[in-house]
Amino acid sequence: MYYKLKETDIQKMSKLNWDVQLQSNSYIEVDITDVGAKEMPYEQNESELIFQDYYIKYQAYMLHTEDKPKVYICPRDKKPTIDNLKEFDKSNWSVWGVKCFNTVYRGKHGFRTSAATQIYRNGVLFDTVGGRDMAYSLIEAQAIIHKLDDPRYPWSYFEIDYEKEIVGLKVKWKGKDAVITRYIEGQNAVMLDIVAEEDKFDAGEHIKDWLLSDSFDFWPK
């Protein structure tokens, strides 16, 4: 049912921590005399327009109406107004994507192939999956994205600054008390500070492996 937003509704809205970033694109001018652009296939012009994706950050707000709750968004750096608030009905509000790479190299026993699939969250490298062939790494990457909203995670990968929710969590790791001391961006991994009865040491753990084994519990028992 269509709902016409009123000026008085803005005061009733509650702010959400959703990391809403919508993908857009435009042509930007690139100076090809730049070191990073010299290898582009241009011959005569000193500048050229290239097509580039970018992400616009939005702030989300919840409004409870007589019909049902509605979500509105506006640019994150702007104050919400009747003119800039737009209704938003997406359930997956972060933009996820993948890039696949396949390489051939010469090993000890001849030529071999390897592949990597990079996972991107809102245009920023989130994780990388390697493998012998592209099909395997792509399937593994899809499985990771599918599990990102697993309710067993005590944080949400779809919220603003989710990394801050991870650091400091007290956990059990292989039967030992531990504290997450660092989140490694681009690898979706953490460093754990392990505290045993008589010793203390650091360990690293890839988050995607936690749900596949019994070695890690998010909540101490």
C-alpha positions in Angstrom: 0.0 0.0 0.0 1.4 3.4 -1.0 2.1 5.7 1.9 2.7 9.4 1.4 5.5 10.6 3.7 4.7 13.6 5.9 6.9 16.2 7.5 5.9 15.0 10.9 7.0 11.4 10.1 10.6 12.4 10.2 10.6 13.0 13.9 9.1 9.5 14.4 11.8 7.6 12.5 14.4 5.5 14.2 17.9 5.4 12.9 19.2 2.0 11.6 22.7 0.8 11.6 22.4 -0.8 8.2 25.4 -0.3 5.9 23.3 0.7 2.9 25.6 1.4 -0.1 24.1 1.5 -3.6 26.3 0.9 -6.6 26.4 3.6 -9.3 28.7 4.5 -12.1 29.8 7.4 -14.2 32.5 8.5 -16.7 35.5 10.1 -15.0 38.4 11.9 -16.7 41.8 10.2 -16.3 45.1 11.9 -17.0 47.0 9.4 -19.0 50.3 11.1 -18.2 49.9 9.6 -14.7 52.1 6.7 -13.9 49.2 4.5 -13.1 47.5 5.3 -16.4 50.4 5.1 -18.9 49.7 1.6 -19.9 46.2 2.4 -21.0 45.7 2.0 -24.8 45.5 5.7 -25.7 47.7 7.2 -28.4 47.1 11.0 -28.9 44.9 12.4 -26.1 46.5 13.3 -22.8 43.2 12.6 -21.0 40.3 10.2 -21.6 37.0 9.3 -20.1 36.7 5.9 -18.5 33.7 4.1 -17.1 34.1 3.5 -13.3 31.8 2.1 -10.6 31.5 3.8 -7.3 29.3 3.4 -4.2 27.1 5.9 -2.5 26.6 5.6 1.3 23.1 6.0 2.6 21.5 6.3 6.1 18.5 4.1 6.7 15.5 5.0 8.9 12.6 2.9 10.1 9.1 4.3 10.2 6.2 2.4 11.8 3.0 3.0 9.9 -0.5 1.7 10.4 0.1 -0.8 7.5 3.5 -2.0 8.2 7.0 -0.8 9.1 8.7 1.0 6.2 12.4 1.8 5.6 13.6 5.1 4.1 17.1 6.1 3.1 18.8 9.4 2.3 22.5 10.2 1.6 24.5 9.5 4.8 26.0 13.0 4.9 22.7 14.8 4.6 19.9 15.6 7.1 16.7 13.6 6.3 14.0 15.7 4.6 10.9 15.0 2.7 12.8 15.7 -0.6 15.7 13.4 -0.1 14.1 10.4 1.7 13.3 7.5 -0.5 11.5 4.3 0.4 13.9 1.3 0.5 12.5 -2.2 0.3 15.7 -4.3 -0.2 16.5 -7.1 2.3 20.1 -7.4 1.3 21.3 -3.8 1.6 25.1 -4.4 1.1 26.5 -4.9 -2.4 28.4 -8.2 -2.7 30.4 -9.2 -5.8 33.2 -11.5 -7.0 36.2 -11.4 -9.3 37.8 -14.6 -10.6 41.4 -15.1 -11.7 43.0 -18.1 -13.3 46.8 -18.5 -13.8 49.1 -21.0 -15.3 52.6 -21.5 -13.8 55.5 -23.9 -14.3 56.0 -26.1 -11.3 58.5 -28.8 -10.4 56.5 -31.4 -12.4 55.4 -29.3 -15.3 52.7 -26.7 -15.9 50.0 -26.3 -13.2 47.0 -24.0 -12.9 45.7 -22.1 -9.9 42.7 -19.9 -9.4 41.4 -17.3 -7.0 38.1 -15.7 -6.4 38.0 -12.4 -4.6 34.8 -11.4 -2.6 34.0 -7.7 -2.5 31.7 -6.0 0.0 30.5 -2.6 -1.2 33.5 -2.5 -3.6 36.1 -3.3 -0.9 38.0 -6.6 -0.8 36.4 -8.8 1.8 37.9 -12.3 1.4 39.8 -14.4 -1.2 39.3 -18.1 -1.9 42.0 -20.1 -3.7 41.9 -23.4 -5.4 43.3 -25.5 -8.3 40.5 -24.4 -10.7 38.2 -21.5 -11.1 35.0 -23.5 -10.7 36.0 -24.7 -7.2 37.0 -21.2 -5.9 33.9 -19.6 -7.3 31.6 -22.2 -5.7 33.4 -21.7 -2.4 33.0 -17.9 -2.7 29.3 -18.3 -3.3 28.9 -20.5 -0.3 30.7 -17.9 1.9 28.4 -15.1 0.7 25.3 -17.4 1.3 26.3 -18.0 4.9 27.0 -14.3 5.8 23.6 -13.9 7.5 24.0 -17.1 9.5 22.3 -16.4 12.9 25.1 -18.0 14.8 27.3 -14.9 14.1 27.1 -12.5 17.0 27.5 -9.6 14.6 26.1 -8.6 11.3 28.2 -8.2 8.1 25.5 -5.9 6.8 25.9 -3.2 9.4 28.1 -0.1 9.6 31.5 -0.8 11.3 30.7 -4.5 11.9 34.5 -5.0 12.5 34.2 -3.1 15.8 31.6 -5.6 17.0 34.0 -8.5 16.4 37.1 -7.1 18.2 36.9 -7.8 21.9 34.5 -10.7 21.8 35.2 -13.4 24.4 35.1 -16.9 22.9 36.1 -20.5 23.3 38.7 -21.8 20.8 39.6 -25.5 20.9 38.5 -25.6 24.5 40.5 -22.6 25.6 39.3 -19.2 26.7 40.2 -16.6 24.1 39.6 -13.0 23.1 39.4 -11.6 19.6 42.1 -8.9 19.5 42.1 -8.0 15.8 40.0 -8.3 12.6 42.0 -8.6 9.4 40.3 -6.7 6.7 40.5 -8.3 3.2 40.8 -11.8 4.7 37.7 -12.0 6.9 40.0 -13.5 9.6 40.9 -12.6 13.2 43.7 -12.9 15.6 42.9 -14.5 18.9 44.6 -14.0 22.3 44.5 -17.5 23.8 44.6 -17.6 27.6 45.3 -21.1 29.0 46.1 -22.1 32.6 49.8 -21.4 32.5 50.5 -20.0 29.1 49.3 -17.3 26.8 49.8 -17.1 23.1 48.3 -15.7 19.9 46.5 -17.7 17.1 45.0 -16.8 13.8 41.7 -18.1 12.6 39.7 -17.7 9.3 36.1 -16.9 10.1 34.7 -19.0 7.3 36.1 -22.1 8.9 34.3 -21.5 12.2 31.0 -22.8 11.1 32.5 -25.9 9.5 34.2 -27.3 12.6 33.6 -27.8 16.3 36.8 -26.1 17.3 35.2 -22.7 17.9 32.3 -21.4 20.0 31.2 -17.8 19.9 30.0 -17.9 23.5 32.0 -19.3 26.4 30.3 -22.4 28.0 
